[in-house]
């Protein structure tokens, strides 16, 4: 019985770690971008460009947040 329960739990943990990873804000922004795209498409607005724009912006934000701060020895900002 433990094996039956542990496999779905391990599967869910894998997908959570794969999608969310170290920075949950990127995953949340992409999810909001998908929702906004769906809402705009339901209103007949061609919004295919929104998700790639969100991804580009969030990658930039993530890289800037991980960049070392001059004068600090403890590494990147949290």
C-alpha positions as CSV (number, residue, x, y, z in Angstrom):
1,X,0.0,0.0,0.0
2,X,2.9,2.4,0.8
3,X,4.2,2.0,-2.8
4,X,0.8,2.9,-4.3
5,X,0.8,6.1,-2.3
6,X,4.4,7.0,-2.7
7,X,4.5,6.9,-6.5
8,X,1.8,9.6,-7.0
9,X,3.4,11.7,-4.3
10,X,6.8,11.4,-5.9
11,X,5.2,12.2,-9.3
12,X,3.6,15.3,-7.9
13,X,6.8,16.4,-6.2
14,X,8.7,16.1,-9.4
15,X,6.3,18.2,-11.4
16,X,6.1,20.8,-8.6
17,X,9.9,21.1,-8.5
18,X,10.2,21.1,-12.3
19,X,7.6,23.8,-12.8
20,X,8.2,26.0,-9.8
21,X,11.9,25.3,-9.2
22,X,13.8,27.8,-7.1
23,X,11.8,30.8,-8.0
24,X,8.0,30.5,-7.6
25,X,7.5,34.1,-8.9
26,X,8.4,33.0,-12.5
27,X,6.0,30.1,-12.4
28,X,3.2,32.4,-11.0
29,X,3.9,35.1,-13.6
30,X,3.7,32.5,-16.5
31,X,0.5,31.1,-15.0
32,X,-1.0,34.6,-14.8
33,X,0.1,35.2,-18.4
34,X,-1.6,32.1,-19.6
35,X,-4.8,33.1,-17.8
36,X,-4.7,36.6,-19.2
37,X,-4.1,35.2,-22.7
38,X,-7.1,32.9,-22.3
39,X,-9.3,35.8,-21.1
40,X,-8.2,38.0,-24.0
41,X,-8.7,35.2,-26.5
42,X,-12.3,34.7,-25.2
43,X,-12.9,38.4,-25.9
44,X,-11.6,37.9,-29.5
45,X,-8.3,39.7,-28.9
46,X,-5.3,38.1,-30.6
47,X,-3.0,37.8,-27.6
48,X,-0.6,35.1,-28.6
49,X,2.3,37.5,-27.9
50,X,1.5,37.9,-24.2
51,X,3.1,34.7,-22.8
52,X,6.4,35.0,-24.7
53,X,6.6,38.6,-23.4
54,X,5.9,37.5,-19.8
55,X,8.6,34.8,-20.1
56,X,11.2,37.3,-21.5
57,X,10.5,39.8,-18.8
58,X,10.5,37.2,-16.0
59,X,13.8,35.7,-17.2
60,X,15.3,39.2,-17.1
61,X,13.9,39.8,-13.6
62,X,15.2,36.4,-12.4
63,X,18.7,37.0,-13.8
64,X,18.8,40.5,-12.2
65,X,17.7,39.1,-8.9
66,X,20.4,36.4,-9.0
67,X,23.2,38.8,-10.0
68,X,25.8,39.3,-7.2
69,X,25.5,42.5,-5.3
70,X,28.8,44.5,-5.2
71,X,30.2,44.6,-1.6
72,X,28.3,41.5,-0.4
73,X,30.0,38.2,0.3
74,X,27.0,36.1,0.9
75,X,26.2,35.6,-2.8
76,X,23.1,36.5,-4.7
77,X,20.1,38.2,-3.2
78,X,17.2,36.0,-1.9
